[in-house]
Each structure stands twice: as C-alpha cells, then as structure tokens.
Amino acid sequence: MTEATMTVPAHVPAHLVRDFNIFFDGSYDEVFSHWKGLHDEDRPEIFWTPRNGGHWIVTRAEDVETVYGNGDLFTTVPYGNAIPYRNTPAPPLPIASEPPEHTEYRRLINPFFFPKRIQKVGEHARQLTRDIMDRLIPQGGCEFYNDFAMFMPIYAFLGLAGLPEEDWEMLMPWAQTVVREPDMEVAAATTRDAWAYLKSRVDVRRTQPGDDPLTALVQGEAFGRRLDENECVGSALNILFAGVDTTPATLSFVAHHLATHPDHRRALIDKPSLIPAAVEEYLRRFPAGVTGRGVKNDMEYKGVTMKQGDPVLSPALLGNLDERRFPDAMTVDFDRKNVAGQTLTFGAGPHRCIGMMLARMQLRVFLEEWLPRLPDFWVAEDDVPLVRCGTAMAMTHLPLRW
C-alpha cells in the first residue's frame, strides 16, 4: 500500500486509517459482507481510507444523514457529490452548489419531476415493460441487467429528458464507466465525451426547443439571467448520470432478491397492495449510490479532526443497514414501519434526490408488471451473478431462468 499511504494527511491519526476500496467486483455475499463488515465493533465509525486519493468514510446512519443534510459542516462545492472527485470541464449543477444558488438552478428543472409528469412517464415505462417481457418470456430466461434493467428505466428516462432513445447504447456504457471505473483518467475521459455529447444536445435545444429539462435550462432564467453554456451542460451532465444508472442498479438487486426468495415473490403476487411498501423496503435495502460531501471548514466532528476540503464518503447503504436505525437491517421486511421517513437512499437536506418519485415509479411498474406474468423465476444454477461497486453499485450480471 505504498502509493496509497501517500494519501494519508498529517491530521489523520494512524488508528483511524483503514485500507478500504469502494471499487471492487464480487459475488452478492462478498459485496455485502465487504460493506456490512464496516459495522463490526472493532471498526471505527469514522475512518480514513488512503484508496482513490484518500477520503473519510462515515458508517452509521446518524452521520450519513448529517453529511448529506448539514450544509454548515459539509458541502458539495465545488466538486459535487462524487467521491473520489471526478474531473469535469465545469461543476455538475445543481449538485455542485448550495442554497440559495442551488435553489435557483433546481427551480428550472423541478417541474419535470412533479407527480403529473412522472405519471406520464410511468405510462411509457409500463408499456416498455410489457414490450420487453413479450420478447423475453419465450426465451425461458435472460441476463436481467442487460436484457431488462438497462432498457426500461433508461428509455423512460430518455423520454423525460428529451434525449434520443437511440442514444442509449452510447450513454449507458458512459454512465457505468463514470461510476464504476477505478482509473480516474479513464473516468475523466469518459466524462469529457459525455460533456461533448450533451453540449451538442444543448446547442440543438437553443434552436429547437422542446418540453424537456434541456430546454428549460437553455431557455429559462436564474439569477435574473440566462444560464451560460457551462451551467447548462453541467446541469445536463448531473441529470444524465443521476438518472441513467441508479434505477437499473436497484432493479438488478430487487430481481435477484425475488429470484432467491420465493416467499417474498408470492406475497406480492397474492397481495398486490403490499407493493408500495415493498418499493420503499427495496429502496432501503438496495440503494445504488455511494456518494458524499467535502468538509466545509476545519473542524472537530465527534472527536475526529477534519480539514477543509477533506472528502467524506457517506454511503446510503451503510446508513440503511445500520441496526441502530433499522433493526434486522439485512432482512427485507415488507411490514417494516416508517421506512420512507428514515431511509437515506435519496440523501437528505436541500440536495435530496430530485428523481426519487421517478425511481419509485419505475420500481413499482416493474413489480406490478413482472410478477403476474413471471411468478416463478430463479438464478441460473450454471452461472454466477456479479456485483460491481464504485460510486454506484449494481449486479451487472444476473442470469435468470423461468
């Protein structure tokens, strides 16, 4: 760990240093053991890992929520919420801003995530789900992540975002590289490609406006003026990477759980009224994003010396699997109470995820459409699912049979 050791700052004491890498691949059990092991009693609740440039990790729900929501202590300025930091031509907005600027940026795109708009997108998502299943069912099985999870949510999202559906084959690999590629140079190059693509789409919207977020960014006003090019493209970049990868990732874990837990599957088939609760519980148990903040000013936080600019990773997964907040947290329980009010999947504070209603809708549509038509399915016995982790985690290989 010679290279990694160089990224331990002088203010970080040796007893708080742990060699933990958020970028790794493994089986389902390996991945969740890797993360859940951070709750072991012999582990510090806040520690520094020298991996990936070095950063703090908070492991308990209370601290995850504080990092997300307390703008007096932790900030998204100037890099956004990706840790390790991603090199973008300009800050990804609105995430890389704080109120009141954040409020102004977000005001332009908020209407596209209101319930009426999400309902319209939901109709499209439902038809997409049916069409995909019409194609898959006769095959007797599929590789779920690539054959379903990447299709339905992405096509539905592209429709909402006003991006051409035929571009999904280009956009999806970009999103996966940015969130799960440990080589920062490769991730940065991919980000530049995505930036150039979105700049071209923003340019189109200047002369060909539509009913979509890109048009709102180009044609709308904030701070009493039009946004400049970097503000428009930076905002579009944030929308793209937040919307394209996270729901497919969560769907992959939900499908795996249902394939390996027939009792849960049967409960939802026999009692569809459980589906809204199941959506919340699955979002708690399988959050995709692994994001964080920067330390706003030098401070002592719970006895830990932190310096201005220190990156702090606050994984929603660790908060959602914290037994102090969710007893028996590793177990999926559709009867669990007040999940939506306590889950950290969508963050906290002013940066709470703008697309949370979209994510809930897509997961609900999947459960409502998939289970009645495929009540019995399982993981292929001759193949092994693969989970990839980074700033978002997903089961990128899930062979199902029916």
N, C-alpha and C positions, 0 to 999 in steps of 0.2 A: 504494500500500500504506500510505496514511496511517493509516487506522484500525488496520490490523494492526501497524504499527510501535509503536503504543502498548502492545502486549503483549510487548515485549522488556524483561525486567527488567534492572536495573542490573548484576547479576552475570554477565550473558551477554555475552561479547565479540562484537564485530561479525563476526569471521571465522568464528564458529560459527553465524551466522544464515543460514537458507535459507528462501525462500518456497515451502513445500510444503504442499499442501492434501490431506488424506485424503478429502475429499468431492468426487468428480467422476465424470462419466459418460464412457464412451468405448468404442471397439472393443476386442476382445481384445488385439490388438497394442499399441494405445495404452496400455491399462491396465498391462500387464506391463512395457512399456518405461518407463512412469512410475515404477513401483516399482523395477524392476531397475536403473534408472539411478542409484539411491542407492548402488550398489556401485561406481560409477566411481571411479577412482583419485584424481581431483581433488576428490572429495566427502569431508568429514569423516565419520568413522564414527559420531560422536555429534554431533548438531546441534540447534539450536533453531529451530522454525518459529513465527512470530508468528500464524499462522492459528488460528482457532477458540479464541481465548482464550490461545493460546500454550502450547507444550509441547516437551519434548525428544523426539527420535526416536533410538533405537539401531538400527543397521543390520546388525550382524554376529551370527551365531549365538551366540557365546560371551556377548555382552552381553544378547541377548534372553533367553537361559536364566538369566542372573544376575538380571535384572529380575524375571522370573517367579518364580524359586525362592529368592532370598536375602532372607528376611524381616528380617534385621538391617539391610539397606540400603534396601529398597523395601517398600511396604505397600499394602494395599487399603483401609485405614481412613482416612477414614470413607466414601469415595465408591464403593468397589467397583473394578471394572477398566475401566470405560468412560472413554475419553478422546476428545474433551472430556467433562468430567464432566456427568452427567445429573442434573437436579434431581428427586429423588423425595421423597415425603412422609416416608419413613424410609429408612434404609440398606437396600440389597438384600442380603439374607443368604442363605447364609453367606459369600458372596464378600467382603462389606464387614466382615470380622472376621478376626482372626488367632488361631492356636493360643494357649491351649487353648480359647478360646471357639468358634473355628471348628470344632474337632473335635466339640464338643458339638452344635452346630447340625447339622452334616453327619451325625452319627450317626443322627439321626431319619429321614433320607431315603435313607441308603446302601442299605438292603435293596431298594429299588425299582430299583436299578441293578446288582444282583448277577446273575450268569450265568443262574440259573434263571428269574428274572423277565424278563430280556432274551430268553431263548429263547421264552417265551410271547408276548411282544410280536412277536418275529420271525415266528411263525406267522401272526399277524394281518397283519403287513406283507407277507408273501408272498401271502396271499390278496388283499389290497388291490391289489398289483401286478398280479396276474393279472386281476382285475376291470377295472382301469383299462385294461390293454392290450387286453382284449376289446372295449372301447369304442373305443379309439384306432386299432387296426390297420386296420379297414375304411375309415378316413378317408384313408389314404395319407399322413398327415403330422400334425404337431401343433406347437403352440407349447409347447416342452418345459417351460419353467419354470412356466407357469400351468396347463398341462394334465396334467402328471405330477409334477414335482418338489415342488409345493406340496401335492399330495394325499397321496401315500403316506406320507412321513415325518411329516406333521402329524397325519393321522388316527391313525397308530400311536402318536405321542407323546401325543395327547389321551387315548387309551385308557389308557396307562400313568399319566398324570397325574390321571385321574379327572375330566376336563373333558368337557362335552357335545360330541360330534362336530359338531353343527350350529352350534357357535360358531366354527368355523374361519374362516368368511368375515369375521368381525369381528376375530379375533385376528391373522390373517396381515398385513393392512394395518397394524395397530398395530406389530407387530414390525418390519416393513420401515421404517416411519416412524422408529421409535426408533433404528435402527442406520444408516439412510442419509439422514436428513433433516439438512441443514446448519443449518437455522434452529432454534436451541436452544429458542426459545419454542414453536414447533410441536411439537418433540420432547417438551418438558416437558408440554404439554397432553395429548399422546397418552399419556404415561406416567401422568398422573393418571387418564385414562379407564381404562387397564388396571388401575390400582390399585383404582379403584372396583369394577370388574368382579370382580377377584379377592377383594376384601373380601366381596362378596356370595356368592362360592363358598365362602369360608372360613366365613361365617356358616351356610351350608347344612350344612357338614360338622360343625358343633357339635351339630346335632340329628339329622343323617342321616349317620352315619359310613360310610365305605366302606373299600375296600382300596387306598388310594392315598396319595401324598405329602401331600396337603392334610389328610387325616385324621390322618396321623402328626404333622404339625405342630400340629394343633389338640388332639389327644388325648394326645400324647406329652409327656415331661418332659425338660428340660435344666436343668442347674444346680440340680437338686432342686426344680424348679417347672414349671408350665405356661408356655408362651410367651405373651406379650401379643399384642394384635392387630397392632401394627406389625411384630413379629418374624415372625408367621405370614404376613402379607401380603407383607412384604419378601422372605421366602424364596420364596413362591409366584411373585413377580414375577421373581426371578432364574431360577427353573426355567423359567418360561414363555419369557422372551426368549432364554435359552440353548438351549432345545430346539426352538423353532418355526422359526427362520430358518436356522440354521447348516447342517443337513444338506441342505435344499433347495438352498442356495447351492453346496455342494460338488458335489451331484449335477448341477447345471447345467454346471459346468466339466468334469466327467467325461463327460457326454453329448456336449459339444462336442468334447472330445478324441477320443472314439471315432468321432464322425461325420467327423472330419477326418483320422483315422489308421487306415485300414482294416487295416494290418498288425497293429496292436495288437488291433484287434477280432477278427481272425482267430486270433491267438494264443490269446486267451481262449476262443474257441469250440472250437478244436481241442484245447486243453489246459486244461480247467476247473480242474485242480489249481493253475494259476497265479493263480487268483482271490484267495486270501488275500494273496499278495504284491502283487497289483495294488491291492487295497484299501489297503494300507499306503503304496504308492508314490503313489497318487492323493491320499491324505490329506496326504502330504508336499508334493506339487506344488501342490495347490489348497486350502490352508487358508482358511477363510472369515473367522475372527475377526481383528480388528485392535484389540487391547486393550493394557493397560499397568498401571502402578502409580504411586504417589506416592513421592517421596523422603521417607524416614523422619526423617532429621536432616540438618542442614547437613554437607556432606562434599565431598571431592575424589574424584571417580571417574575414574580413568585420565586425570588431569590436567585434568578438567573440573569447575569449581566448580558444585555443585548445592545448592540451598537447600531446607530442609524444606518439604514441600508441593508442590514442583515436579512437575507431571505428566510422566511418562515413558512414551511410547508404545513398545511392544516388539512390533512386528508379527511374528507367526509366519511370515508369508510371506517376510520378509526373512531370517529365520534359516534357513528351509528352502531358500531359493535361494542360500545362501552356499556358494560353491565350496570354501571352506576346510573345510567340513564335508561337503558333498555334491558331489563332482566332477561337472562337466557337469550342474549342478543344474537347468537349464531343461528338460532332456530327461526324459521319462517312461521309466523303465527298470525293467521287472518283475523283472530279475535283480539289482537293487541290493541290497547286503547291509546288514543291521542297521538297516533304516530305522526300525522301531518303537522301537528303543532310542535313536535320535538325533533323531527328529522333534520339532518344537516345536508342532505343531498343537494339542495338548491342554494346552499350558502346561508348568509344572514346579513341583516343590515341593508343599506341602500343598494348594494351590489347583488342582492338576491336575484337569482336567475330569472331573466325576463321570459324565458321559454318554458317555464315549469308547467303551464297549462297545456302547451303543445306536447310535452313529454308524457304527461298523464293521459292525454287523449290517445296518443299512439299506442301506449301500453294497454289501455282499456280496449281499443279496437282489436288489437292482437288477441287478447284473451276471449273477447266476445265472438270473434270470427274463427279462430283456430280450433278451439276446444270442441265445439259442437261437430265439426267436420272431421277432426282427428282426435277422438277421445283416448286413443291408445297409441303411444309412440315411446321410443326408448333410444338410448345411446347405443350406437353400433358396438357390438362386442369385439369386433376385429379391428378397432381403431381407437385412438386416444385423443380426447379433446385437448386443446392447447389454449392457455391463457397468456396474453402478453400484457405487460404492465409498463407504464410510463407516467406521463401527466394525465393519462386516462387509461383504464384497464378494460379489456374485453376478452371474451372467449372467441378468438379469431378462427378456431377450427372446432366445429361441433357437428359430428356426423350423427344424424338421426335416422331411425328406421321406423316403419309402421306397417 
